[in-house]
Each structure stands twice: as C-alpha cells, then as structure tokens.
Amino acid sequence: PFIQKALEWKPKPQPEINQWEGGWHDYTQSSQGFKEREKKDYAKIEDNEHLKEAYNFCLPYYQKLYEQRLCI
C-alpha cells in the first residue's frame, strides 16, 4: 500500500554510508524527503544539436520497444 508519511523523514547521519564522502551520499544524510532537484549540468535536447540528432534517431526504436513493454 502507498504510505504518504514514508515520503518525508528527519535527516540523520547514517554510519553505514559515512565511508563514502561527497555527492549524493552527503545529500542523503541531510535530506528530508523526496524532492525534485535542479540538475546543474543537465543539457536540454532542444539546446544541443548532437543530442537532438541522437534523440530523433533513437525515438522510433524506443517507441517500438515501448509498445511491446510488459505490463503487470
């Protein structure tokens, strides 16, 4: 079942991940729930000609695979 209160928590140190410093490990210990984060290095497809070409090339294959996806 869906549990709404499982989406938020109080931040606390997690000793089992203290061995990994930096990046998302630090973020998880200070987080208070699931939130959309800004992606500073995210490149939009429409702003990058190389990505646009790759996207347009791959999209028909993705759509065909998506049509055949397993739905449970």
Stockholm file with secondary structure:
# STOCKHOLM 1.0

chainA/1-72         PFIQKALEWKPKPQPEINQWEGGWHDYTQSSQGFKEREKKDYAKIEDNEHLKEAYNFCLPYYQKLYEQRLCI
#=GR chainA/1-72 SS CCCGGGGBCCCCCCGGGTTSCSTHHHHHHHCCBCCCCCCTTCCCGGGCHHHHHHHHHHHHHHHHHHHTCCCC
#=GC SS_cons        CCCGGGGBCCCCCCGGGTTSCSTHHHHHHHCCBCCCCCCTTCCCGGGCHHHHHHHHHHHHHHHHHHHTCCCC
//
